[in-house]
Amino acid sequence: MKFDPSVVLANWDILAYGLLITLKYTVYTCAIGLAMGLFVALLQLTPWRLLRWTGRIWVEFFRNIPLLVLLMWIYYALPIFLQIQIGKETAGILGLGFYASGFYAEILRAGIQSIDRGQTDAAVALGMGYIQRMKRIILPQALRRMVPPLVGQTIMQLKNTTLLSVLTIPDLLYQAGYIASFTYRPMEVYTVIGAIFILILFPLSALSRRFERKEAA
């Protein structure tokens, strides 16, 4: 079968809409994941055992449950438990955001713990409380070390959005399936989809490697 790119070009507006949806969900869920991940990471570093265990349970739960199972459970099972309506958009954002938070939390925790203990001791000696020393001393130093793994996890988050298609959310993969269903040209459609992801993710991967080299220097 001859490769015919005109099939994709004729339906480019459909793919463009799917790409916008994919990027939108990536931004939203990364923001949620980072915010919750930071909170959970700080919970794991508190001197209070109950809070530490709460953070640890959160991380282990969302790092070990398959994302597809989580998305399906939030969309189909959670409304039954809570007796509420949950739309597919909300289910997608919650599922991806919660899932990402477990991974972001571990990256943030490891980055914070990589800072020399003497920095914390010095902050305590100056009379700084837990939140104050995290905000002024520890987090600014840890951020530079955390950039490469954070970028790497964000790349994974973008790829994870392809699972939104199971909830019939019109992301890039869902739109590709729609085009393939009436053009009967899956080779061209899915080849272009793969190329789009490479074009987006390759610069991010290069950026991550650049930060790694800069940090190692």
KOLTI-832987 format. One record per residue (C-alpha): x, y, z; residue in three letters. Coordinates in steps of 0.1 Angstrom, whole numbers, always signed. Example, Ala and Ser with C-alpha at 12.3 -4.5 7.8 and 13.67 -1.06 7.14 Angstrom:
// KOLTI-832987
+-------+-------+-------+-------+
:     X :     Y :     Z : torfi :
+-------+-------+-------+-------+
:  +123 :   -45 :   +78 :   ALA :
:  +137 :   -11 :   +71 :   SER :
+-------+-------+-------+-------+
END
This chain:
// KOLTI-832987
+-------+-------+-------+-------+
:     X :     Y :     Z : torfi :
+-------+-------+-------+-------+
:    +0 :    +0 :    +0 :   MET :
:   +14 :   +34 :   -10 :   LYS :
:   +19 :   +59 :   +18 :   PHE :
:    -5 :   +89 :   +11 :   ASP :
:    +0 :  +119 :   +34 :   PRO :
:   -28 :  +138 :   +17 :   SER :
:   -52 :  +118 :   +39 :   VAL :
:   -38 :  +134 :   +70 :   VAL :
:   -35 :  +169 :   +54 :   LEU :
:   -71 :  +168 :   +44 :   ALA :
:   -81 :  +162 :   +80 :   ASN :
:   -54 :  +183 :   +97 :   TRP :
:   -80 :  +204 :  +115 :   ASP :
:   -93 :  +174 :  +134 :   ILE :
:   -58 :  +164 :  +145 :   LEU :
:   -50 :  +200 :  +155 :   ALA :
:   -80 :  +200 :  +178 :   TYR :
:   -69 :  +168 :  +193 :   GLY :
:   -34 :  +182 :  +198 :   LEU :
:   -48 :  +212 :  +217 :   LEU :
:   -68 :  +189 :  +239 :   ILE :
:   -37 :  +168 :  +246 :   THR :
:   -17 :  +198 :  +255 :   LEU :
:   -44 :  +212 :  +277 :   LYS :
:   -47 :  +181 :  +297 :   TYR :
:   -10 :  +179 :  +300 :   THR :
:    -7 :  +214 :  +315 :   VAL :
:   -37 :  +210 :  +338 :   TYR :
:   -27 :  +176 :  +352 :   THR :
:   +10 :  +185 :  +355 :   CYS :
:    +0 :  +216 :  +376 :   ALA :
:   -22 :  +195 :  +398 :   ILE :
:    +4 :  +168 :  +401 :   GLY :
:   +31 :  +192 :  +410 :   LEU :
:   +10 :  +210 :  +436 :   ALA :
:    -2 :  +178 :  +452 :   MET :
:   +32 :  +162 :  +448 :   GLY :
:   +49 :  +190 :  +467 :   LEU :
:   +24 :  +188 :  +495 :   PHE :
:   +28 :  +150 :  +498 :   VAL :
:   +66 :  +153 :  +496 :   ALA :
:   +65 :  +178 :  +525 :   LEU :
:   +42 :  +155 :  +545 :   LEU :
:   +68 :  +127 :  +541 :   GLN :
:   +95 :  +150 :  +555 :   LEU :
:   +76 :  +162 :  +586 :   THR :
:   +87 :  +150 :  +621 :   PRO :
:   +52 :  +137 :  +627 :   TRP :
:   +48 :  +100 :  +620 :   ARG :
:   +11 :  +100 :  +611 :   LEU :
:   +17 :  +127 :  +585 :   LEU :
:   +48 :  +108 :  +571 :   ARG :
:   +28 :   +76 :  +568 :   TRP :
:    -1 :   +95 :  +551 :   THR :
:   +23 :  +108 :  +525 :   GLY :
:   +39 :   +74 :  +520 :   ARG :
:    +6 :   +56 :  +515 :   ILE :
:    -5 :   +83 :  +489 :   TRP :
:   +27 :   +78 :  +470 :   VAL :
:   +27 :   +40 :  +470 :   GLU :
:   -10 :   +39 :  +461 :   PHE :
:    -8 :   +61 :  +430 :   PHE :
:   +26 :   +48 :  +419 :   ARG :
:   +15 :   +12 :  +419 :   ASN :
:   -20 :   +13 :  +405 :   ILE :
:   -22 :   +12 :  +366 :   PRO :
:   -32 :   +45 :  +352 :   LEU :
:   -59 :   +29 :  +330 :   LEU :
:   -75 :   +12 :  +360 :   VAL :
:   -74 :   +45 :  +379 :   LEU :
:   -91 :   +64 :  +350 :   LEU :
:  -118 :   +38 :  +346 :   MET :
:  -124 :   +36 :  +384 :   TRP :
:  -128 :   +73 :  +388 :   ILE :
:  -151 :   +76 :  +358 :   TYR :
:  -173 :   +45 :  +364 :   TYR :
:  -170 :   +35 :  +401 :   ALA :
:  -164 :   +67 :  +421 :   LEU :
:  -197 :   +82 :  +411 :   PRO :
:  -215 :   +51 :  +424 :   ILE :
:  -196 :   +53 :  +457 :   PHE :
:  -202 :   +91 :  +462 :   LEU :
:  -236 :   +92 :  +445 :   GLN :
:  -226 :  +121 :  +423 :   ILE :
:  -221 :  +127 :  +386 :   GLN :
:  -185 :  +129 :  +373 :   ILE :
:  -179 :  +140 :  +337 :   GLY :
:  -153 :  +124 :  +316 :   LYS :
:  -133 :  +156 :  +315 :   GLU :
:  -132 :  +158 :  +353 :   THR :
:  -124 :  +121 :  +356 :   ALA :
:   -95 :  +125 :  +331 :   GLY :
:   -80 :  +155 :  +350 :   ILE :
:   -84 :  +139 :  +384 :   LEU :
:   -70 :  +105 :  +373 :   GLY :
:   -40 :  +119 :  +355 :   LEU :
:   -34 :  +146 :  +382 :   GLY :
:   -35 :  +121 :  +411 :   PHE :
:   -14 :   +96 :  +392 :   TYR :
:   +13 :  +122 :  +385 :   ALA :
:   +13 :  +135 :  +421 :   SER :
:   +27 :  +102 :  +433 :   GLY :
:   +57 :  +104 :  +409 :   PHE :
:   +62 :  +141 :  +414 :   TYR :
:   +62 :  +137 :  +452 :   ALA :
:   +90 :  +112 :  +451 :   GLU :
:  +111 :  +134 :  +428 :   ILE :
:  +105 :  +164 :  +451 :   LEU :
:  +112 :  +144 :  +483 :   ARG :
:  +145 :  +130 :  +469 :   ALA :
:  +155 :  +165 :  +457 :   GLY :
:  +148 :  +180 :  +491 :   ILE :
:  +167 :  +152 :  +510 :   GLN :
:  +197 :  +156 :  +487 :   SER :
:  +204 :  +190 :  +503 :   ILE :
:  +231 :  +187 :  +530 :   ASP :
:  +217 :  +182 :  +565 :   ARG :
:  +239 :  +211 :  +576 :   GLY :
:  +216 :  +235 :  +557 :   GLN :
:  +186 :  +224 :  +578 :   THR :
:  +206 :  +226 :  +610 :   ASP :
:  +217 :  +261 :  +603 :   ALA :
:  +181 :  +272 :  +595 :   ALA :
:  +170 :  +256 :  +628 :   VAL :
:  +198 :  +274 :  +646 :   ALA :
:  +185 :  +307 :  +632 :   LEU :
:  +151 :  +300 :  +646 :   GLY :
:  +133 :  +291 :  +614 :   MET :
:  +102 :  +269 :  +615 :   GLY :
:   +96 :  +240 :  +591 :   TYR :
:   +77 :  +259 :  +565 :   ILE :
:  +100 :  +289 :  +567 :   GLN :
:  +132 :  +269 :  +562 :   ARG :
:  +117 :  +249 :  +534 :   MET :
:  +106 :  +281 :  +516 :   LYS :
:  +137 :  +301 :  +521 :   ARG :
:  +166 :  +276 :  +524 :   ILE :
:  +159 :  +241 :  +512 :   ILE :
:  +135 :  +243 :  +482 :   LEU :
:  +154 :  +270 :  +463 :   PRO :
:  +186 :  +249 :  +464 :   GLN :
:  +168 :  +216 :  +456 :   ALA :
:  +149 :  +230 :  +426 :   LEU :
:  +180 :  +230 :  +404 :   ARG :
:  +187 :  +194 :  +411 :   ARG :
:  +151 :  +184 :  +405 :   MET :
:  +146 :  +200 :  +371 :   VAL :
:  +159 :  +170 :  +350 :   PRO :
:  +137 :  +144 :  +366 :   PRO :
:  +107 :  +168 :  +367 :   LEU :
:  +111 :  +174 :  +330 :   VAL :
:  +113 :  +136 :  +325 :   GLY :
:   +81 :  +130 :  +344 :   GLN :
:   +63 :  +158 :  +325 :   THR :
:   +73 :  +140 :  +293 :   ILE :
:   +58 :  +108 :  +307 :   MET :
:   +27 :  +128 :  +316 :   GLN :
:   +22 :  +140 :  +280 :   LEU :
:   +25 :  +104 :  +268 :   LYS :
:    +0 :   +93 :  +294 :   ASN :
:   -27 :  +115 :  +280 :   THR :
:   -31 :   +90 :  +252 :   THR :
:   -51 :   +69 :  +276 :   LEU :
:   -78 :   +96 :  +278 :   LEU :
:   -91 :   +81 :  +246 :   SER :
:  -107 :   +53 :  +266 :   VAL :
:  -130 :   +79 :  +282 :   LEU :
:  -139 :   +92 :  +247 :   THR :
:  -121 :  +125 :  +254 :   ILE :
:  -111 :  +138 :  +219 :   PRO :
:   -73 :  +139 :  +225 :   ASP :
:   -48 :  +134 :  +197 :   LEU :
:   -50 :   +96 :  +197 :   LEU :
:   -88 :   +96 :  +198 :   TYR :
:   -90 :  +120 :  +169 :   GLN :
:   -65 :   +98 :  +150 :   ALA :
:   -87 :   +68 :  +155 :   GLY :
:  -117 :   +88 :  +143 :   TYR :
:   -99 :   +98 :  +111 :   ILE :
:   -87 :   +62 :  +105 :   ALA :
:  -123 :   +49 :  +109 :   SER :
:  -136 :   +68 :   +79 :   PHE :
:  -105 :   +70 :   +57 :   THR :
:   -94 :   +34 :   +62 :   TYR :
:   -58 :   +47 :   +62 :   ARG :
:   -44 :   +39 :   +97 :   PRO :
:    -8 :   +37 :   +84 :   MET :
:    -7 :   +73 :   +75 :   GLU :
:   -27 :   +86 :  +104 :   VAL :
:    -8 :   +68 :  +132 :   TYR :
:   +26 :   +74 :  +115 :   THR :
:   +19 :  +111 :  +117 :   VAL :
:    +7 :  +108 :  +153 :   ILE :
:   +40 :   +92 :  +162 :   GLY :
:   +59 :  +120 :  +144 :   ALA :
:   +40 :  +147 :  +162 :   ILE :
:   +48 :  +132 :  +196 :   PHE :
:   +85 :  +129 :  +186 :   ILE :
:   +86 :  +165 :  +175 :   LEU :
:   +71 :  +177 :  +208 :   ILE :
:   +90 :  +154 :  +231 :   LEU :
:  +125 :  +154 :  +216 :   PHE :
:  +132 :  +191 :  +225 :   PRO :
:  +120 :  +184 :  +260 :   LEU :
:  +143 :  +154 :  +263 :   SER :
:  +172 :  +175 :  +250 :   ALA :
:  +163 :  +202 :  +275 :   LEU :
:  +164 :  +176 :  +303 :   SER :
:  +198 :  +163 :  +292 :   ARG :
:  +211 :  +198 :  +291 :   ARG :
:  +201 :  +205 :  +327 :   PHE :
:  +217 :  +172 :  +337 :   GLU :
:  +250 :  +182 :  +322 :   ARG :
:  +248 :  +216 :  +337 :   LYS :
:  +241 :  +203 :  +371 :   GLU :
:  +269 :  +177 :  +368 :   ALA :
:  +294 :  +204 :  +357 :   ALA :
+-------+-------+-------+-------+
END
